[in-house]
Amino acid sequence: MKNKKIYGGNMILPFLGSVAQVSLSLVTLYLPKIVLDCVTARVSSEVLLEKIAAVGGLWLLLGVINLALHNVIMAHAQTGLYTRLIPAWEEKTMELDYEIFSSCGGKTLMEKARQAVSSPNWGLVSYQPRLTALLEAAGGLAAYGTVLCTLHPLVVLALLAIFGLELGQGIWTENRKQALKQEKAAAGRRLNYIAYGTRGLSEGKDIRVYNMAGWLREMAGLAIKQKRRLERITAGYEQRKLLFGGVLILVRDSCAYGYLLYSFFHKGMSVGDFALYFTAITGLGGWLGRLTESVSQFKEAQNYRKDYREYMELGQEPREASCGSGIAVGAAVQPQEQNYAAGKAAVQSQEQSHAAEKAAGQPQEQSHAAEKAAVQPQEQNHAAGKAAGQPQKQSHAAGKAAVQSQEQNHAAGNAERRHQDRRHAAGMGFSFRDVSYSYTGKDEEGQERRQQVFEHLNLEIAPGEKLAVVGVNGAGKTTLVKLLCGLLCPEQGEILADGIPRRLWDTQAYYGLFSAVFQSSGVLPVSVADNIALNVTGSVDRDRLAQCIRRAGLEEKINSLPKGADTCLVKRITEQGTDFSGGQLQRLLLARALYKEAPALVLDEPTAALDPLAEQEVYEQYRQLTEGRTAVFISHRLASTRFCDRIILLEEGHIAESGTHEQLMALGGRYAELFRVQSRYYDEEGETA
């Protein structure tokens, strides 16, 4: 992203194109003068034809070069759109920090950047062609101005003064148009959601059953009306610019041609010079108009470039200290990590671990996954220790130099060794220490909003513990999960994984600690195997895949498919594809969680659409199949999480109650009240057995 070429900033082609165009224009300017001077001097026809042939040949050569260069510039710009700009935008969208991605400001920047690369005819793709046009106009103005200076310098100054007024009007217009972009982006998001977010199969059923077509048309009409209003304002700015420019052109040309006629009749100007200056004045007016238009259009292209660049550089500054930047724990605990330090000591450790696992009768693949997650802190700390007390320097994304003392590095290394020893034996522990978090940002009207979720929250999750988090809607359950998984960054306090502060973890390594199933977890239009493995960098382990499918209870369904695990999902997109029912989808997500083999499992109400009995059955499967791993279960149905080792009730940003189901019922507090209320709506035999 640091290369300017990705933003369309290559100057070589526009420069060459402008030189070719200006040179062609100068030859065109002098050709009539040469012919008229020869005729006036009564030169022979042979000399006249030779000069016409020479100048005409040069004009033809420059024309071919100019045409070729402009075709290359346009082709280069459009090719770059599909090979660099759009792929970079897509990659950025997938890798952008979740907290920024989900914020109102982040969504606005993302939409503005999308608009900048949404067309092969305008937007950022026009940057190089418009830069070429700007350089051509500036070069042509300079060349023609030099010619007219031989007529009278004041003519050039008068023309430039008028040009300045026209240019100022153009810049003012573009500034006003840019000020409307944020509002246009918001209107575009609404319209896109209505256009593309309501055409799925599930939405189609709701639209028909609830007769929503008229209402949706009304909503779309309001969004279109808002967008057209903004377009009318923009068109009004353009009309004022054209009217003002037309008046200036009339004044400019009247003065210039009047002086030229005076010089021809009263100062003995030759016919050739008259033709030259007449064409130069006309051409200069054209170059002035083109320069004004080019500046305006280039500023628009620059605004698109600025929108795109702001989004692409979003989140490059270092995250808060509590969020982590990979200072000490490098690429720790990434269960599917393919590249890890392969020193001599690490190889020996891996061989010993494989031997121990084999003797214990555990599958080879679990040992391999565990060893991939291992980090060699001994080698890192040994290297840092050679500095004899000198602080270890770590580089951050935005250039901050964080200095860690030798003692802190040894402490982090000891914590990593503890993690390596017990990761699969008893899961992994997590700690929330004095954590505060609030949602901040601007609403659609631009007003600053702040919603406090947690204040000074403290929570310990023991290794291997099954923890249920319950509470009413808006209590902060999902926010807690996002903080735990590293998707959100605490405003205050810190979160520790296995005793290691989050700030010491590499971001991707920390994500690797979790197998998470969120409320809106879904599938992709790829094969069942790829939906489970989610491994785009390597081949799928078929033995491991089959084992996960069998353990998740999907074997019968997969065997019934025409291509087995290679059958594609999302029937409306893929040919010969299939769709899963709600229960089958939950089993697929369970297989996905099992395949990853992460030390911690997080379930954020993924079964909310299932009936209570089905939800309890799915949760029980998760419990049985994730023994020895830390698990956090979120559910609004309290009976579904009775099996957990501990249940915490969130209320108003803090833990109101904590204990087992029996303890909380005996306490007779808020949990017991909610449980009794919910029990009235479910069959007691199915819900509480």
Salt bridges, closest charged atoms under 4 A:
ASP37 OD2 - LYS33 NZ 2.98
ASP97 OD1 - ARG319 NH2 3.03
GLU111 OE2 - ARG114 NH2 2.84
GLU136 OE2 - HIS70 NE2 2.37
GLU136 OE1 - ARG290 NH2 3.06
GLU174 OE2 - LYS177 NZ 3.10
GLU183 OE2 - ARG229 NH2 2.58
GLU238 OE2 - LYS177 NZ 2.83
GLU238 OE1 - LYS241 NZ 3.51
ASP253 OD1 - ARG252 NE 3.12
ASP273 OD1 - LYS33 NZ 2.62
GLU300 OE1 - ARG130 NH1 2.74
GLU300 OE2 - LYS177 NZ 3.71
ASP307 OD1 - LYS112 NZ 3.78
ASP307 OD2 - LYS181 NZ 3.21
GLU310 OE2 - LYS306 NZ 2.87
GLU313 OE2 - ARG309 NE 3.17
ASP434 OD1 - HIS456 ND1 2.80
ASP443 OD2 - ARG449 NE 2.80
GLU444 OE2 - ARG189 NH2 3.25
GLU444 OE1 - ARG190 NH2 3.75
GLU465 OE2 - ARG646 NE 2.73
GLU491 OE1 - ARG450 NH2 3.46
GLU494 OE1 - ARG503 NH1 2.60
ASP498 OD2 - HIS419 ND1 3.74
ASP498 OD1 - ARG422 NH2 2.38
ASP566 OD1 - ARG542 NH2 2.88
GLU597 OE1 - ARG544 NH2 3.94
GLU605 OE1 - HIS636 ND1 2.63
GLU615 OE1 - ARG637 NH1 3.37
GLU617 OE2 - ARG587 NH2 3.19
GLU620 OE2 - ARG623 NH2 2.42
GLU627 OE2 - ARG623 NH1 3.68
GLU651 OE2 - ARG670 NE 3.18
GLU673 OE1 - ARG670 NH1 3.46
